[in-house]
Structures are given as structure tokens and as C-alpha cells.
Amino acid sequence: MKKILLYFFILFCSKTIAQSTTTAEAKSNNPVFKGWYADPEGIIFDKTYWIYPTFSAPYEDQVFLDAFSSPDLTHWTKHSRILDTTAVKWAKKAIWAPSIIKNKNKYFLFFGANDIQSDNEIGGIGIAVASKPEGPYKDYLGKPLVDKFYNGAQPIDQFVFRDKDGQCYLIYGGWRHCNIAKLKADFTGFVPFKDKTVFKEITPENYVEGPFMFIRNNKYYFMWSEGGWTGPDYCVAYAIADSPMGPFKRIGKILEQDSQVARGAGHHSVIKAPDSDKYYIVYHRRPLTETDGNSRETCIEEMFFDENGFIKPVKITHEGVNSNPLK
């Protein structure tokens, strides 16, 4: 009898522990994958979620990019070194902030490299191309697409935006300046605007870096990061306009650190789930236990709007988002 009771006691305890573990795992989805990764761009290709982040390390060690894929925003597969400096001869370090777009069955990965500080240095924004989202990627142009400081914008933090009419734009810039330029259909260069200028400045108030744009209900939501990336003031703010050209008047912050959760929340992207009005913000943050500026990890939260279309402040969490299979 004692053996039977002991058996059921052990079985009960094991089941309780298993349930607790499963619940804990289900509620602890942030960070979404292991490792120090920042500046994440999230996107959907063929019913699969993808994240393309910066490998967060000293500049000299940032010589490659990894990617991550998931069917449900919860279980992630790592794709190592989809691009590295062996494939881009002019890139030596500081490969940053990838932005990807599919165009004519090819995948074009835009990236910044070398952290150039003047027009006299080699580097800037480049493009790599592959036939699959996971690569391998190779240099598309053999040189940077943008290698100069137009309108004061450092050529980093590139985002490729496709408008409703199919026209693609490059939106980019560090050093508190943001430019927009109209890309050629084959991404080999730019098409001048009607006034014959190529790079137009669309910098909103408090802009620092990390631009991102999406369309919702025919409105253009322009988002960016403010503050210093190693400091407590790093955050995400946004504006709304009727055109990708703006003008963009700052509305306010919607993502920032939480002293109970993590520091330095910023440099984000947004994923819209297909056939729904669900939006997710993908961003990086620094754990409370870390003091190294490069100790950044990638996280996801659901993003909500009010009845007037304004973005509600996002609460950063350890829970993240629940499993959300793509159908």
C-alpha cells in the first residue's frame, strides 16, 4: 500500500513540476532567442516569421550577420552567417541594422558597414542578394549604395520601404538626420525626385537613428529611435503623415525602458500578421544585470492602436507574445 501511495505521490509531483515548467516557458518568451543581438528587422516570408538583427559586439567583431526564422513567434531556428565580410570585400567591420525586401524572387539585404565618419572613408550602406531568405548572401553592387553624408545623415540604419504603388524607397540616417530616396526598380541606384534632388531630408523632432515606416488605414506611420543607444533615455517615438515624404510631426514615445524589466529599449521594426489587424514590435533591450553597452537582446511585444489610430504605449515584458501560428 505504501509503495502504491509513494508511486502516486511521485507521479503527482512530476506532473505538477512539468506543468509549472511548461507554464514558465510559455510565459517567458523574451528574449525570443539566445545571444546578444540588436537592431532587429522582423518580416514575413512565405508564412514564416524572420528576424534579421545586428550581431551585438565590439565594432571590429561585427563582421557577419545571422538570421532567425519561426513559424509562430515562439520557436526560432538560427541561420548562422548568412552574410559576412568574405562576401563583401569593401566591408571590414560594424555591419549593422539589416533591412530586407523580396523583389522579383530575389531577397535583397541592405546593411551598413564600417561606421564611416566622413566622406573620405570607404563604407556606408550596401546591398547583398540571395535566392533564399536564409542566404547565403553575396555583394550585389561590389560597392556601397550610399557612401556620403547627404544632408548631414550618416549612411547607416537603412530601411527599405515599399509604397502602395510598388515604388521602393530607402529611408536611412544616423547623426540625427534622416533621408528618403527613391530606389530604381533593380536597386542599382536612385531615381531623382521631380525637383532633381536624390536625397530628401524628412527628419522629425528628436530623431536620432533607426527609422521604420508602415502603412495602416492609408496613413504613413514613421517611427525612429531617440536618445543614446547605451543610455537610459533610448526609446522609440513616432509620427503619422499622408505621404512617405511627410511632413512628420512627432506625436510621442511608445517604447522605452522599464526599471523592473530591462534598460535601453529601442531600434525596432514592426510586423503585421497577415489577414488581421495584429501588429508586433520587434526591438532590442539590455538586461538589468548587464552594464556592457553591447549586451543587447531581441524581444517582441504586441502593439495596439486606439480608436483614433494612435499607437498605445507598449509595455515591455518578459512574457512577450503568445504562440501565433501563421495559417
C-alpha positions as CSV (number, residue, x, y, z in Angstrom):
1,M,0.0,0.0,0.0
2,K,2.9,2.3,0.9
3,K,4.5,1.7,-2.4
4,I,1.3,2.5,-4.3
5,L,0.8,5.7,-2.4
6,L,4.5,6.7,-3.0
7,Y,4.1,5.9,-6.7
8,F,1.0,8.3,-7.0
9,F,2.8,10.9,-4.9
10,I,5.8,10.9,-7.2
11,L,3.6,10.9,-10.3
12,F,1.6,13.9,-8.9
13,C,4.8,15.8,-8.1
14,S,6.3,15.1,-11.5
15,K,3.2,16.2,-13.3
16,T,3.0,19.4,-11.2
17,I,6.6,20.3,-11.9
18,A,6.1,19.6,-15.6
19,Q,3.1,21.8,-15.7
20,S,4.9,24.6,-13.9
21,T,7.9,24.3,-16.2
22,T,5.6,24.4,-19.3
23,T,3.7,27.4,-17.9
24,A,7.0,29.2,-17.1
25,E,8.3,28.5,-20.6
26,A,5.1,29.7,-22.2
27,K,5.2,33.0,-20.2
28,S,8.9,33.7,-20.7
29,N,9.2,34.4,-24.4
30,N,11.5,37.4,-24.2
31,P,14.2,37.4,-25.3
32,V,13.0,35.5,-28.3
33,F,16.3,33.8,-28.9
34,K,19.7,33.5,-27.1
35,G,22.7,35.7,-27.8
36,W,23.4,39.4,-28.0
37,Y,21.5,40.8,-30.9
38,A,20.3,44.3,-31.7
39,D,18.5,46.5,-34.3
40,P,16.2,43.6,-35.4
41,E,14.2,43.8,-38.5
42,G,11.2,41.4,-38.5
43,I,9.4,40.4,-41.6
44,I,7.2,37.5,-43.0
45,F,8.3,35.4,-46.0
46,D,6.1,32.5,-47.2
47,K,4.2,32.1,-43.9
48,T,7.3,32.2,-41.8
49,Y,8.4,34.9,-39.5
50,W,12.0,36.1,-39.9
51,I,14.2,38.4,-37.8
52,Y,17.4,39.9,-39.2
53,P,19.4,41.6,-36.4
54,T,22.8,43.1,-35.8
55,F,25.3,40.9,-34.0
56,S,25.9,43.0,-30.9
57,A,29.6,43.1,-30.2
58,P,32.6,45.5,-30.5
59,Y,32.7,47.0,-34.0
60,E,35.7,45.0,-35.1
61,D,33.9,41.8,-34.3
62,Q,30.8,42.8,-36.2
63,V,31.8,41.0,-39.4
64,F,28.8,38.9,-40.1
65,L,25.0,38.7,-39.8
66,D,22.8,35.8,-38.5
67,A,19.1,35.4,-39.2
68,F,16.3,33.6,-37.3
69,S,13.1,32.0,-38.5
70,S,10.0,30.9,-36.8
71,P,6.5,29.5,-37.6
72,D,4.9,31.0,-34.5
73,L,7.0,33.8,-33.0
74,T,8.0,31.4,-30.2
75,H,10.2,28.7,-31.6
76,W,13.2,30.1,-33.5
77,T,15.8,28.5,-35.8
78,K,19.1,30.2,-36.1
79,H,20.7,30.6,-39.6
80,S,24.4,31.4,-39.0
81,R,26.5,33.8,-41.0
82,I,24.0,34.5,-43.8
83,L,26.4,37.3,-44.8
84,D,30.0,38.1,-43.8
85,T,32.9,40.2,-44.9
86,T,34.3,37.5,-47.1
87,A,31.3,38.1,-49.4
88,V,31.6,42.0,-49.2
89,K,35.2,43.0,-49.9
90,W,34.8,46.6,-49.0
91,A,33.1,45.9,-45.6
92,K,35.6,45.5,-42.8
93,K,33.6,46.0,-39.6
94,A,30.5,47.3,-38.0
95,I,27.9,45.5,-40.1
96,W,24.7,46.9,-38.8
97,A,20.9,47.1,-38.9
98,P,20.0,44.8,-41.8
99,S,16.8,45.6,-43.8
100,I,15.4,43.0,-46.2
101,I,12.9,43.0,-49.1
102,K,11.8,40.5,-51.6
103,N,11.9,41.7,-55.2
104,K,11.4,39.6,-58.3
105,N,12.1,36.3,-56.5
106,K,15.3,37.6,-55.0
107,Y,16.0,38.7,-51.5
108,F,17.9,41.9,-51.1
109,L,19.6,42.6,-47.8
110,F,20.5,46.2,-47.1
111,F,23.2,46.8,-44.4
112,G,25.5,49.4,-43.1
113,A,29.2,48.8,-42.7
114,N,32.5,50.4,-41.4
115,D,30.8,53.1,-39.4
116,I,32.3,55.8,-41.6
117,Q,32.8,59.3,-40.0
118,S,33.4,61.3,-43.2
119,D,33.0,61.3,-47.0
120,N,36.7,60.3,-47.3
121,E,36.3,56.8,-45.8
122,I,35.2,53.6,-47.5
123,G,31.9,52.3,-46.3
124,G,28.2,53.2,-45.9
125,I,25.1,51.4,-47.0
126,G,25.5,48.2,-49.1
127,I,23.2,45.6,-50.6
128,A,23.6,41.8,-50.6
129,V,21.4,39.4,-52.6
130,A,20.3,35.8,-52.3
131,S,17.8,33.4,-53.8
132,K,16.5,32.3,-50.3
133,P,15.7,34.2,-47.1
134,E,18.5,32.3,-45.3
135,G,21.1,33.1,-47.9
136,P,23.9,32.8,-48.4
137,Y,24.1,36.4,-49.5
138,K,26.7,37.9,-51.8
139,D,27.5,41.5,-52.6
140,Y,25.1,42.9,-55.1
141,L,26.9,46.1,-56.3
142,G,30.5,45.5,-55.4
143,K,30.5,48.9,-53.7
144,P,28.3,50.8,-51.3
145,L,25.0,52.1,-52.5
146,V,25.3,55.2,-50.3
147,D,28.8,56.3,-49.1
148,K,28.5,60.0,-48.4
149,F,26.9,62.3,-45.8
150,Y,23.9,63.8,-47.6
151,N,22.0,66.4,-45.6
152,G,24.2,65.5,-42.6
153,A,22.9,61.9,-42.3
154,Q,25.5,59.3,-41.5
155,P,24.8,56.4,-44.0
156,I,23.6,53.8,-41.5
157,D,20.4,52.4,-40.2
158,Q,18.8,51.7,-43.6
159,F,15.2,50.7,-44.0
160,V,13.6,49.7,-47.4
161,F,10.0,50.8,-47.7
162,R,7.6,49.6,-50.4
163,D,4.8,52.0,-51.0
164,K,1.2,51.1,-52.1
165,D,2.1,51.7,-55.8
166,G,5.1,49.3,-55.6
167,Q,7.7,52.1,-55.5
168,C,10.5,51.3,-53.1
169,Y,12.3,53.9,-51.0
170,L,15.5,53.9,-49.0
171,I,15.0,55.6,-45.6
172,Y,18.1,55.9,-43.5
173,G,20.3,58.0,-41.4
174,G,22.3,58.5,-38.2
175,W,23.7,61.6,-36.5
176,R,20.2,63.0,-36.0
177,H,19.3,63.3,-39.7
178,C,17.0,61.1,-41.8
179,N,16.8,60.9,-45.6
180,I,14.5,59.3,-48.0
181,A,15.5,58.4,-51.6
182,K,13.6,56.7,-54.4
183,L,15.2,53.4,-55.4
184,K,15.5,52.2,-59.0
185,A,13.4,49.1,-59.8
186,D,16.6,46.9,-59.8
187,F,18.1,48.6,-56.7
188,T,21.2,49.6,-58.6
189,G,20.8,53.2,-57.6
190,F,18.3,56.0,-57.3
191,V,15.7,57.9,-59.3
192,P,15.7,61.7,-58.7
193,F,12.6,63.4,-57.5
194,K,10.8,65.8,-59.7
195,D,13.0,68.7,-58.4
196,K,16.1,66.6,-59.5
197,T,17.2,66.1,-55.9
198,V,18.0,62.5,-54.9
199,F,18.1,62.6,-51.1
200,K,15.4,64.5,-49.2
201,E,15.5,65.1,-45.5
202,I,12.4,64.0,-43.5
203,T,14.0,64.3,-40.0
204,P,11.3,64.7,-37.3
205,E,11.8,66.3,-33.9
206,N,14.2,64.4,-31.6
207,Y,15.2,61.9,-34.3
208,V,18.5,60.1,-33.7
209,E,18.5,56.9,-35.7
210,G,16.7,53.6,-36.5
211,P,13.9,54.7,-38.9
212,F,11.0,52.4,-39.8
213,M,7.8,53.0,-41.8
214,F,4.5,51.2,-42.4
215,I,1.0,51.9,-43.7
216,R,-2.2,51.5,-41.8
217,N,-5.6,52.7,-42.9
218,N,-3.9,54.7,-45.7
219,K,-1.8,56.6,-43.1
220,Y,2.0,56.5,-43.1
221,Y,3.4,55.7,-39.7
222,F,7.0,56.8,-39.4
223,M,9.0,55.6,-36.3
224,W,12.5,56.1,-35.1
225,S,14.8,55.8,-32.0
226,E,15.7,58.7,-29.7
227,G,18.4,59.1,-27.1
228,G,21.8,57.4,-26.8
229,W,21.9,53.6,-27.6
230,T,23.9,52.9,-24.4
231,G,21.9,55.1,-22.1
232,P,18.6,55.1,-20.2
233,D,16.9,57.6,-22.5
234,Y,16.9,55.3,-25.5
235,C,13.4,54.9,-26.8
236,V,11.1,54.7,-29.8
237,A,8.8,57.6,-31.0
238,Y,6.6,58.1,-34.0
239,A,4.7,60.4,-36.3
240,I,1.8,60.0,-38.8
241,A,1.5,61.6,-42.3
242,D,-0.4,61.2,-45.5
243,S,2.7,60.6,-47.6
244,P,6.1,58.8,-47.1
245,M,7.6,62.3,-47.7
246,G,5.9,63.7,-44.6
247,P,5.9,66.2,-43.1
248,F,6.2,64.2,-39.9
249,K,5.3,65.9,-36.7
250,R,6.3,63.9,-33.6
251,I,3.4,62.5,-31.6
252,G,5.3,60.9,-28.8
253,K,7.2,57.9,-27.3
254,I,5.6,54.5,-27.5
255,L,8.5,52.2,-26.3
256,E,11.0,52.8,-23.6
257,Q,12.8,51.1,-20.7
258,D,11.2,49.7,-17.6
259,S,13.2,49.8,-14.4
260,Q,11.6,46.5,-13.4
261,V,12.2,44.7,-16.7
262,A,15.1,46.0,-18.9
263,R,17.0,49.1,-20.0
264,G,17.7,50.7,-23.3
265,A,14.6,49.6,-25.3
266,G,14.8,50.8,-28.9
267,H,15.8,50.4,-32.5
268,H,12.8,48.4,-33.6
269,S,10.8,47.2,-36.5
270,V,7.1,46.2,-36.9
271,I,5.5,43.0,-38.2
272,K,1.8,42.9,-39.3
273,A,0.3,39.5,-39.1
274,P,-1.4,38.6,-42.4
275,D,-5.2,38.8,-42.7
276,S,-5.6,40.5,-39.4
277,D,-5.0,43.8,-37.6
278,K,-2.4,42.3,-35.2
279,Y,0.9,44.2,-35.1
280,Y,4.1,43.2,-33.3
281,I,7.0,45.4,-32.4
282,V,10.4,43.8,-32.6
283,Y,13.1,45.6,-30.6
284,H,16.3,45.2,-28.6
285,R,16.9,46.0,-24.9
286,R,19.6,45.5,-22.3
287,P,19.0,43.2,-19.3
288,L,19.1,44.8,-15.8
289,T,22.1,42.7,-14.9
290,E,24.2,43.9,-17.8
291,T,26.4,47.0,-17.9
292,D,28.2,46.4,-21.2
293,G,26.6,48.5,-24.0
294,N,26.8,45.6,-26.4
295,S,24.8,43.2,-24.1
296,R,21.5,43.6,-26.1
297,E,18.9,41.1,-26.8
298,T,15.9,40.8,-29.2
299,C,12.4,40.9,-27.9
300,I,8.8,41.1,-29.2
301,E,5.6,42.7,-27.9
302,E,2.2,43.1,-29.4
303,M,1.4,46.7,-30.4
304,F,-2.0,48.2,-30.1
305,F,-3.8,51.3,-31.5
306,D,-6.6,53.4,-30.0
307,E,-9.8,54.3,-31.8
308,N,-8.2,57.3,-33.5
309,G,-5.3,55.3,-34.9
310,F,-2.7,56.4,-32.4
311,I,-0.2,53.8,-31.1
312,K,-0.7,52.9,-27.5
313,P,2.4,52.9,-25.3
314,V,4.0,49.5,-25.4
315,K,4.8,47.8,-22.1
316,I,8.0,45.7,-22.3
317,T,7.6,42.3,-20.7
318,H,9.4,39.0,-20.0
319,E,6.3,37.2,-21.3
320,G,6.5,38.6,-24.9
321,V,3.8,37.3,-27.2
322,N,1.9,34.0,-27.2
323,S,2.4,31.4,-30.0
324,N,0.7,32.8,-33.1
325,P,1.0,30.2,-35.9
326,L,0.7,31.6,-39.4
327,K,-2.1,29.9,-41.4
